[in-house]
Amino acid sequence: MPIKSRITQAMAQVGTGAPTASTEGFFLYDNVDILSLDTQTTDINPLRASYTKTPSTIGRQLINFSGKVFADQHASGDSIRYDPLLRCCGLSSNEPAVNTSIVYSPRSTGFEEASIYVDLNGVEYRLDPSRGTFTMNATSGEPVDITFDIQGVYDTVVNTTSFGSFDAGPSVVETFKNVTATIDPPGTDIISCADNLILKSFTFVRGAEVGERTSACAASGLAGLDFVDFNPTLEVVVEMRDLTTGASEFGDMYTQLQNGATGLHDVTIQWGANSSGIWLLNCPEAQLTNIDTPDGDAGNRNYVLSYKLTHTTDNAEFTLTVNNDGF
């Protein structure tokens, strides 16, 4: 019988080897075309009086993973189930403990890899090891989603052998509403939800660039993957107010755009109410790089504020925190 287009199970662990299905499984959402194979081929065509092709040589092979999850919770003393996916995108993480928040932040050394197993109705794909990037999207009234774009070294595709005791763990997905958010531009004025800020959405891009480490010594022609660069960005959409300087309005965003390094914003967005599922994104020195003013809800105009995430201290351009009991 045919295999239906449905992803049934996924699991991952930091490092290499088989994840544990009972403790490292998690749900995936929406995208049924989650995996694709990237095979390097070289045509070998002798010079002859025929257009008939001869077989190509097969070079290195990668598996591309495009999985979507939602901002979720963690149980006391445990990680979020898809924690290895965040960490293989060049993030450091504190070791979670009972009643302790999980804090993700950029790193420049000691990068971690993840082993990701996906079961497509009995066909098991393995990315081992893997590295990549992700994008976090939030829109008012909808859950906050995280879409991963991860590359893994090709491993043999087999009938499912690793998912016998699969458990996806707790899953509490909340709507992006009742948010606490602040935009703190230079000076003394802070714009917040309690102070006329009307937040529509945000998009946070990890911006990791992954490169291949080719090696003729490796059976697959590929020694592994490594990070080339990181360019994290943030886009925030808010309802446009006037340019009046003061905490009740936005101040002159265009002057802050022009000022560059002296016009940095401290942007903080917090959402979620359930214990162990309160998320906080903080970008303390976000440089405003562009302002768009499209039409918005009810005929009101929006600001689309584009930020480059920077910091004078290494590896401090942002933190992503999942709290255990509230901030």
N, C-alpha and C positions, 0 to 999 in steps of 0.2 A: 504494500500500500504506500501512497506518497507520504512524504514528511510534511506536515503542516508548517506554515510560517509563524512559528511561535518559539520564543526563547524561554526555556523552562527554568534554568538554574545558572547561577554564576557564583564564583568564590575566588578569593585572592589572599595572598599572604605576602609580607615583606620578605625579600630574598628569593631564592630559587627552591624548586621542589614542589611537591603536591600540597595544596592547601588542605585544611581539615574541614570536611563538608559540614560537620555538626556545629562548628563554632565560627567559621569564616565565610559562610554563605550570605548572599544579599540579593535583593530584587533589582531587576532592570526594567525600564519602562519605554514605551512608545516605539523606539526604532527597532524594527525587525531585521534590518540589514546591518547588523552590528559588526560583522566580521568580513574581511576581504583579504585575499592573498596577493602579495606583491612579489612576483617572480621576475628576476633579471634573466633575460635570454639574449643570446648572441647568434645571429644568423650565420650559418656556414654554407655558402653557396659557391660551388666551383664554377669557373668560367667555362661554359659549354653552350651548345646550341639548343638549350631547352629551358623553359620557364618553370619546370617542375622543381619544387623546393625539397631540400634535404633537411633532416631534423636539426633544430637549433640546440646549442648547448644551454644547460641550465646553471645559472649562477646562484647568487645568494637569494634567500627567500625570507620575507617578513610577513607577519600577520598584523593587519590593522584592526584596531578595536575602537568602535564608536559607540560607547555605552552611555546611557542616561540614567541618573538617579535623582532623588530629591533630597533636599536638606532634611536630615533625619535626626534621631536622638541616639544616645548611647546609654547603656545601663551603667549603674554605679560600678566603677572598677574595670569597665570594659571600654574598648575602642568602638567607634562607629564601624559597622561591618565593611564598608568600602574604604576604610582608612588606608589600606595599602595603595589604592589608586591615587589618593591625594599625595601620599608620600613619594610615589614614583614620578611625580610631576615636579620634583625639585623642592619639596617642602620638608622642613624639619618638624618633629612633633615631640612634645614632652611625653614621658611615659604616663599613661593615664592610671590613676589610682582612685580609690573610693572617695567620693565627694570632691573630685578634682576636675577642673576644666581641662579640655584638650585644646592646646594652642598650636596652630600651624603658622609657620613663618618661613621666609625665604632662607636658602642656604647657598653657600658657594663652594663647599667642600663636603666630603663624606656622603655623597649622593647615594640614595637607596634605590633598589630595583624592586619590582613586584612580579610574582608569578600569578597569572590570571588564567583560570580555567572557565570555559563556557560550554554548557550543554545545550545544543540545539536538537531537542527531541531525540536524544540518544546518540548524537554525534558530538564527540568531545574535542574541542579545540583548546590548545594550550599556548599561551604567550609566556615564554620562560627563557630568559628574563625579559622585562619590558620597561619602557620609560615613555613619558609623553607630557601632555598639557591638558588644560581644561578651561571651560567657560562657565561661569555662574550667571544665571538669568533670573531676575525677579520682577514681576509685574503685579501691581496692586490687585488684590482679589484672587490671586492664583498662587499655587505652591512655588517655592524657589527650587529651580532645577539646576543640576550640574551635569554638563555634557563633556565626556572625556574623549580625547583624541590621542590614543596610545599606540605605539609600535612595539611589537615583540618579536624576538627571534623565533623563527619557525620551528615547531616541534611536531612530531607525528600526530596526525589526526586519527583518532581511534573511536571504536564504540565506547559508550560511557562506562567507565570503570571506577570513577572517583566520587560519585555523588550519592552513594547508597544511604548515607545518614544525613542528607542535606537538611539544613535548618537556616532560614533567612534571618532569624533573630527578630528583635522588636522593631516595629516600624510605626512611627508616629510622625506623619507629615502634616505640617500646619500651613495655613494660608498667610500670604504676605499682607498683613493688615495689623492695626494696632502697633505700628512700628515706632521705635525711638530712633530718630535720625538727626544729625547735626552737620551743618557745613560751617566751619569756622575759618573765615578768611582773615587776612592780616588785620591787626587792630584789635579792638575790644568787642566787636559785635559778633554774636553767634546766632546763626539762623537755625531754628529747630522746628520740629513738628509742633511743639507747644507755642511757637512764635511765628505763625503764618507760613511755615514751609509746607507745601503740598507736593509730596513725593509720588511720582507716577511709577517709576521703575529704575532699576540699575542693571548694568552688565559689567561683571568683573572678569577680565581675561588674564589667566596666569602668564601667557606669553612665552612658554618654554619652547626653545628650538632644539630639536634632537638630531644628532648626526650619527652616521654609521661608522663603525670601526671594522673595516675590512681586514681579513687575514687569510692567507692561503693555508695556514696551519689548521684552520678550523674546518670541520667537515662540511659546514654550510657556506664556507667562504666569508663568514661574518663572526668576528670575535665578540661583538656586542654593540651596544648603543651608549651614547654619552651626550651630555648637554653641551650645546655650543654657546647659547646665550639665553637671556631672559629679558623680556620687555613687558612687564605687567602694566595693564591699563584699566581704567575705570570710566564708565559712562553713566551719568546720572541724569534722569529726566525729571524736571520739576515744573510746576506751573510758574509762568513768568510773572514777576512783579515789576514795579518801576525801579528806577536806579537810585532812589532816595537812600542816602547813607544812614544806616541805623539798624538796630536789631530787628525791627518790625518788617524791614524790607531786605533787599539783597545787596545793597551797596552797589558800587560801580564795578560789575564783573569784567567789563571791557578794559578798565584800567588795570585790574589784577591780571588779566590775560597779557596785557602789554608789559607788565612789570616782570614777568618770567619768574626767576628764582626768588624775588622778593614778594611775589604774590601767591605763595603757596597756601593751599587750603588743608585743613585737618577735617577729613570726612569720616563720619562714624555712622554705621547703619546696624541696628539691632532688631531682631525679630524672633518670634516664638515665645510661648508661655509655659509649655510643659517642662517640668523638671528634666534635666539632662538633654533638652532640645532647644535651648536658647542660643541662637547664633549671633555673632558679632563680627562685622568686618570693619577694621579700622585702618585708614590710610592717612598717616599723620602729616606727610609733606607731599601732597598731591599737587602737581603742577598743572594748572589750567592751560590746555593747548588749543582748544577750539570751542566756539559757542555757535550752536544752531538755534533757530527760533521758529520751528514748524508750528502749524496749527495743532491745537490740542482738543481736549474735551470741552463740550458745550460752547464751542466757538472761542475759547480762551487760548491764548498763545502759550507755548511751552519754551522753556530753556532746555537744550540738550548740552550738558556740560561734559566735555571730554578731558580726561586727566591722564597724564603720564605719572606713574607712581615712582617717586624718588625718595631719597633720604640722605642726610649727611653722614649717617652711621651705617656701616655695612650691614646688609641683611635685615634692615628695619623698615623697609618701604611699605609693608603692610603686615597685619596679623589677621588670622581667621580663627576665631575661638568658638568652641562649642561648650557652653557652660553646664555645670551639673546642678546648680541650685539658684541661678539668677545673679545678675551683676549688681 
